[in-house]
């Protein structure tokens, strides 16, 4: 009996899915797919960065036809990758991943994080070619190839980081030596998961809205002004409600936004519907999928909106607006303040990057995406970043 152990459907300990489906054997199987290139991809954090790194997956499949992709990450990112048709296997650092890496050989290793753990994982693995970052014998981070040097220098030099005008996706494509064009992040929400968002809308007053606008306050607590100001959120809600009373507003966030969202709800009364701050990743994605437009900070919510091809308007402060990409469906809004892209955790200025983004200005940029005609707007149309 012939067993194709090099086939992508081979499991080793159980019949493959094709045999289970119709009883076929390896010999003569029309779907026999020998693995040509084994690829190891290491990307651990943050969750939003993990999601936006999925942009490289279609290009990997193009460059390496018949490849097998193993992704090493943290378990909290697992739900965002588990449905992805481009990924063959996910290994979590919290589990017994190291035994697999020490036993196996890979043709290509890609590590796009320059943190000590990621580069150590990449360096331990046996890879013929390496892209991104590795660790030396003292654990220090180094570029694994020349094209990673630019990103490495930006990581240790704030001036270079501020001068950069390439998107993150452009940079990681260059590091990984991948063919253009750059693809959007890849996120697949199963039909069963979509029901969560639809059910939420049907059981709230959002069901009668002409358009549904998601207001995601998420941004974590690492940077003080990664989120908009409280007055900015309130002014925006009041203005949208007054100008567009038939637009429903869904308030969204994560566990770190509980207090902020409660304050917003107390201030605006029944002008928004609270979707809560304790949704799972895929429940949150399901809610985003149910929206017509998303307004968000530079956050995981932004990357989910972009991946799901929702018109996504992004408010950017201490991080780089030029590294972000909404792939022609949305806008990136930022101030012309001199200290933009400071990457400072806390700010003592009276006039800040976020306080200079007025509710009136943000509403003016959001309004065009609330028009019924926007749904017919071609995907190739590009909306430039707006100061």
C-alpha positions as CSV (number, residue, x, y, z in Angstrom):
1,X,0.0,0.0,0.0
2,X,1.3,3.4,-1.0
3,X,1.1,6.2,1.7
4,X,2.2,9.7,0.6
5,X,3.7,11.0,3.8
6,X,4.8,14.2,1.9
7,X,1.1,15.1,1.1
8,X,-0.4,18.1,2.8
9,X,-3.4,16.0,3.7
10,X,-1.3,13.3,5.5
11,X,-2.0,13.2,9.3
12,X,0.1,10.3,10.4
13,X,-2.1,9.1,13.2
14,X,-5.5,9.0,11.4
15,X,-7.1,8.8,8.0
16,X,-6.9,12.0,6.0
17,X,-10.0,14.1,5.4
18,X,-10.3,12.9,1.8
19,X,-10.2,9.3,2.8
20,X,-12.9,10.1,5.5
21,X,-15.0,11.8,2.8
22,X,-15.1,9.1,0.1
23,X,-12.8,6.3,1.1
24,X,-10.1,7.0,-1.5
25,X,-6.6,5.7,-1.1
26,X,-3.3,7.4,-1.6
27,X,-2.6,5.5,-4.8
28,X,-4.2,7.3,-7.7
29,X,-5.6,10.2,-5.5
30,X,-6.2,13.2,-7.8
31,X,-5.8,15.6,-4.9
32,X,-2.3,14.4,-3.9
33,X,-0.5,17.5,-3.0
34,X,3.2,17.0,-2.2
35,X,4.7,19.7,0.0
36,X,7.4,21.6,-1.9
37,X,8.5,24.1,0.7
38,X,8.2,24.1,4.5
39,X,7.9,27.6,5.9
40,X,8.2,28.6,9.6
41,X,6.6,32.0,10.5
42,X,7.2,33.4,13.9
43,X,5.0,36.3,15.0
44,X,3.9,36.5,18.6
45,X,2.6,39.9,19.5
46,X,0.7,42.1,19.7
47,X,-2.6,40.5,18.6
48,X,-3.3,43.3,16.1
49,X,0.2,43.0,14.7
50,X,-0.3,39.2,14.3
51,X,-3.5,39.9,12.3
52,X,-1.9,42.5,10.0
53,X,1.0,40.2,9.4
54,X,-1.4,37.7,7.7
55,X,-1.1,40.1,4.7
56,X,2.0,38.1,3.7
57,X,0.2,34.8,3.5
58,X,-1.2,35.1,-0.1
59,X,2.2,36.2,-1.3
60,X,3.9,33.3,0.4
61,X,1.6,30.9,-1.5
62,X,2.4,32.7,-4.7
63,X,6.2,32.6,-4.3
64,X,6.2,29.1,-2.9
65,X,3.5,27.0,-4.7
66,X,2.7,23.9,-2.7
67,X,4.3,25.2,0.5
68,X,3.3,24.2,4.0
69,X,3.1,27.1,6.5
70,X,3.6,26.6,10.3
71,X,2.9,29.7,12.4
72,X,4.3,30.1,15.9
73,X,2.4,32.6,18.1
74,X,0.8,33.1,21.5
75,X,-2.5,31.4,22.3
76,X,-4.4,34.6,22.6
77,X,-4.0,35.2,18.9
78,X,-5.2,31.7,18.0
79,X,-8.8,32.5,17.2
80,X,-7.7,35.0,14.6
81,X,-5.6,32.4,12.8
82,X,-7.6,29.2,13.3
83,X,-9.9,29.6,10.4
84,X,-7.2,30.9,8.0
85,X,-7.0,28.7,4.9
86,X,-3.4,29.8,4.2
87,X,-2.1,28.3,7.5
88,X,-1.4,24.6,7.7
89,X,-0.4,24.4,11.4
90,X,-0.4,26.7,14.4
91,X,2.0,26.2,17.3
92,X,1.5,28.1,20.6
93,X,4.4,29.1,22.8
94,X,2.4,28.1,25.8
95,X,2.2,24.5,24.6
96,X,4.9,21.9,23.5
97,X,5.9,23.8,20.4
98,X,9.7,23.4,21.0
99,X,9.7,19.7,20.6
100,X,8.3,20.1,17.0
101,X,10.9,22.8,16.1
102,X,13.8,20.8,17.4
103,X,12.8,17.8,15.5
104,X,11.9,19.3,12.2
105,X,13.6,21.0,9.3
106,X,12.3,24.1,7.4
107,X,13.2,25.5,4.0
108,X,12.3,29.0,5.0
109,X,12.2,30.8,8.4
110,X,10.6,34.2,8.8
111,X,10.6,36.1,12.1
112,X,9.1,39.6,11.9
113,X,9.4,40.5,15.6
114,X,12.7,41.8,17.0
115,X,12.0,40.8,20.6
116,X,14.2,38.3,22.4
117,X,11.7,35.4,22.6
118,X,10.7,35.6,18.9
119,X,14.3,35.7,17.6
120,X,15.3,32.9,20.0
121,X,12.5,30.7,18.6
122,X,13.5,31.5,15.0
123,X,17.2,30.8,15.8
124,X,16.5,27.4,17.5
125,X,14.6,26.2,14.4
126,X,16.6,24.5,11.6
127,X,16.0,26.7,8.5
128,X,17.9,26.8,5.3
129,X,16.9,30.4,4.6
130,X,16.1,33.1,7.1
131,X,14.3,36.4,6.8
132,X,13.7,39.0,9.5
133,X,15.5,38.6,12.8
134,X,17.6,36.1,14.7
135,X,19.5,36.0,18.0
136,X,23.2,35.6,18.4
137,X,24.7,33.3,21.1
138,X,24.3,36.0,23.7
139,X,20.6,36.4,22.9
140,X,21.0,39.8,21.1
141,X,18.8,40.6,18.2
142,X,20.3,40.9,14.7
143,X,18.8,41.2,11.2
144,X,18.8,37.8,9.5
145,X,18.9,39.4,6.0
146,X,19.9,42.8,4.6
147,X,16.3,43.9,3.9
148,X,15.5,43.5,7.6
149,X,18.1,46.1,8.6
150,X,15.9,49.1,7.8
151,X,13.1,47.9,10.1
152,X,15.7,46.9,12.8
153,X,17.2,50.4,12.8
154,X,13.7,52.0,13.0
155,X,13.1,49.9,16.1
156,X,16.1,51.4,18.0
157,X,16.0,54.9,16.6
158,X,12.9,57.1,17.1
159,X,14.0,59.6,14.5
160,X,14.2,57.0,11.7
161,X,10.8,55.7,12.9
162,X,9.2,59.1,12.5
163,X,10.8,59.6,9.1
164,X,9.4,56.3,7.7
165,X,6.7,56.6,5.0
166,X,6.3,52.9,4.2
167,X,3.4,50.9,5.5
168,X,4.0,48.0,7.8
169,X,2.8,45.6,5.0
170,X,5.3,47.1,2.5
171,X,8.1,46.7,5.1
172,X,7.3,43.0,5.9
173,X,6.9,42.2,2.2
174,X,10.4,43.7,1.6
175,X,11.9,41.8,4.6
176,X,10.4,38.5,3.4
177,X,11.4,39.1,-0.2
178,X,7.8,38.7,-1.4
179,X,6.1,39.7,-4.7
180,X,3.7,42.7,-4.9
181,X,1.0,43.8,-4.7
182,X,0.5,43.9,-0.9
183,X,-2.6,42.0,0.2
184,X,-4.9,43.1,3.0
185,X,-4.9,41.1,6.3
186,X,-6.6,37.7,6.1
187,X,-9.4,37.0,8.6
188,X,-12.1,34.5,8.0
189,X,-15.3,34.6,10.1
190,X,-17.3,31.4,9.8
191,X,-21.1,31.7,9.0
192,X,-21.9,30.3,12.5
193,X,-19.7,33.1,14.0
194,X,-21.4,35.7,11.9
195,X,-24.7,35.0,13.7
196,X,-23.5,36.6,16.9
197,X,-23.3,40.1,15.3
198,X,-26.6,39.7,13.4
199,X,-28.4,38.5,16.5
200,X,-27.0,41.5,18.5
201,X,-28.4,43.9,16.0
202,X,-31.8,42.2,15.7
203,X,-32.2,42.3,19.5
204,X,-31.4,46.0,19.8
205,X,-32.8,49.2,18.3
206,X,-30.0,49.0,15.8
207,X,-32.3,46.8,13.7
208,X,-34.2,49.9,12.5
209,X,-31.1,51.9,11.6
210,X,-30.4,52.9,8.0
211,X,-26.7,52.5,8.6
212,X,-24.7,51.1,11.5
213,X,-21.6,52.9,12.6
214,X,-19.2,51.2,15.0
215,X,-17.4,53.4,17.5
216,X,-14.4,51.4,18.8
217,X,-12.7,53.1,21.8
218,X,-10.2,50.3,22.1
219,X,-6.5,51.1,22.1
220,X,-5.2,49.6,25.4
221,X,-3.3,51.6,28.0
222,X,0.2,51.5,26.7
223,X,-0.1,54.9,25.1
224,X,-2.1,57.6,26.8
225,X,-3.3,59.2,23.6
226,X,-3.8,56.2,21.4
227,X,-7.4,56.7,22.1
228,X,-9.4,59.8,21.3
229,X,-10.3,62.2,24.1
230,X,-13.5,61.7,26.1
231,X,-14.8,65.1,24.8
232,X,-14.0,64.0,21.3
233,X,-16.1,60.8,21.6
234,X,-19.0,62.7,23.2
235,X,-18.9,65.5,20.6
236,X,-18.7,63.0,17.8
237,X,-21.7,61.0,19.0
238,X,-23.8,64.2,19.6
239,X,-23.0,65.5,16.1
240,X,-23.7,62.2,14.3
241,X,-27.0,61.8,16.2
242,X,-28.1,65.3,15.3
243,X,-27.1,65.2,11.6
244,X,-27.9,61.6,10.9
245,X,-30.6,60.4,13.3
246,X,-31.2,57.3,11.2
247,X,-27.7,56.1,11.7
248,X,-27.3,53.7,14.6
249,X,-24.1,53.9,16.7
250,X,-22.6,50.7,18.2
251,X,-20.2,51.4,21.1
252,X,-17.3,48.9,21.2
253,X,-14.2,48.3,23.2
254,X,-12.2,45.8,25.2
255,X,-11.7,45.1,28.9
256,X,-9.4,48.1,29.2
257,X,-12.2,50.4,28.0
258,X,-14.9,49.4,30.5
259,X,-14.6,52.6,32.5
260,X,-14.4,54.8,29.5
261,X,-17.3,53.3,27.8
262,X,-19.4,53.5,30.9
263,X,-18.7,57.2,31.1
264,X,-19.6,57.6,27.5
265,X,-22.9,55.8,28.0
266,X,-23.7,57.9,31.0
267,X,-23.0,61.1,29.1
268,X,-25.0,60.3,25.9
269,X,-27.9,58.4,27.2
270,X,-29.7,56.4,24.5
271,X,-27.8,57.8,21.6
272,X,-25.6,54.7,21.3
273,X,-26.0,51.0,21.8
274,X,-23.4,49.4,24.0
275,X,-22.0,46.1,22.6
276,X,-20.0,45.5,25.8
277,X,-16.3,45.1,26.5
278,X,-16.1,41.4,27.2
279,X,-16.7,39.9,23.8
280,X,-14.3,37.2,22.6
281,X,-12.1,37.9,19.6
282,X,-14.4,36.3,17.2
283,X,-17.5,37.8,18.8
284,X,-15.9,41.2,18.3
285,X,-15.1,40.3,14.7
286,X,-18.7,39.2,14.2
287,X,-19.9,42.6,15.5
288,X,-17.5,44.4,13.2
289,X,-18.7,42.3,10.2
290,X,-22.2,43.5,10.9
291,X,-21.2,47.2,10.6
292,X,-21.4,49.5,7.7
293,X,-18.6,51.8,8.9
294,X,-16.0,51.6,11.7
295,X,-14.4,54.5,13.5
296,X,-11.5,53.4,15.6
297,X,-8.1,54.1,17.0
298,X,-4.9,52.4,15.8
299,X,-5.8,49.1,17.4
300,X,-6.8,45.5,16.9
301,X,-10.3,46.7,16.1
302,X,-8.8,48.7,13.2
303,X,-7.0,45.6,11.8
304,X,-10.2,43.5,12.1
305,X,-12.2,46.2,10.2
306,X,-9.6,46.3,7.4
307,X,-9.4,42.6,7.2
308,X,-13.2,42.4,6.9
309,X,-13.2,45.1,4.2
310,X,-15.2,47.5,6.2
311,X,-14.8,51.2,5.6
312,X,-12.5,52.0,8.4
313,X,-11.6,55.5,9.6
314,X,-8.6,55.5,11.9
315,X,-7.6,58.1,14.5
316,X,-3.9,58.1,15.0
317,X,-1.8,59.9,17.6
318,X,1.5,58.8,19.1
319,X,2.0,55.9,16.7
320,X,2.9,56.2,13.0
321,X,-0.1,56.9,10.6
322,X,2.2,56.2,7.6
323,X,2.7,52.6,8.7
324,X,-1.1,52.0,8.5
325,X,-3.1,50.9,5.5
326,X,-6.8,50.7,5.0
327,X,-6.4,49.3,1.4
328,X,-8.5,51.9,-0.3
329,X,-11.5,51.6,1.9
330,X,-11.4,54.2,4.6
331,X,-9.2,57.0,5.8
332,X,-6.4,57.6,8.3
333,X,-6.8,60.8,10.3
334,X,-4.0,62.5,12.2
335,X,-3.0,65.9,13.4
336,X,-0.3,68.1,11.9
337,X,1.1,68.7,15.4
338,X,5.0,68.8,15.5
339,X,5.3,66.0,18.0
340,X,3.3,63.4,16.1
341,X,4.7,59.9,16.1
342,X,6.4,60.4,19.5
343,X,5.7,56.9,20.7
344,X,5.6,58.3,24.3
345,X,3.5,56.4,26.8
346,X,2.5,59.6,28.6
347,X,2.1,63.2,27.4
348,X,2.3,66.4,29.5
349,X,1.3,68.8,26.7
350,X,-1.9,70.9,26.9
351,X,-2.5,70.7,23.1
352,X,-2.1,67.0,22.1
353,X,-2.3,65.0,18.9
354,X,-5.8,63.7,19.8
355,X,-7.3,67.0,21.2
356,X,-6.5,68.6,17.8
357,X,-8.8,66.1,16.0
358,X,-12.1,67.9,16.5
359,X,-15.5,66.1,16.4
360,X,-16.5,68.3,13.5
361,X,-13.5,67.3,11.4
362,X,-13.9,63.6,12.2
363,X,-17.6,63.6,11.4
364,X,-16.9,65.3,8.1
365,X,-14.6,62.5,7.1
366,X,-17.0,59.8,8.3
367,X,-20.1,61.1,6.6
368,X,-19.2,60.2,3.1
369,X,-18.9,56.5,4.1
370,X,-22.4,56.7,5.6
371,X,-23.9,57.4,2.2
372,X,-25.8,54.6,0.4
373,X,-23.7,55.1,-2.7
374,X,-20.5,54.1,-0.9
375,X,-21.4,50.4,-1.1
376,X,-20.8,50.7,-4.9
377,X,-17.5,52.4,-4.5
378,X,-14.7,50.4,-6.3
379,X,-12.2,48.7,-4.1
380,X,-9.3,50.2,-6.0
381,X,-10.3,53.7,-5.1
382,X,-7.7,55.2,-2.7
383,X,-8.4,57.6,0.1
384,X,-5.2,59.4,1.2
385,X,-4.3,60.1,4.8
386,X,-5.8,63.4,5.9
387,X,-4.2,65.9,8.1
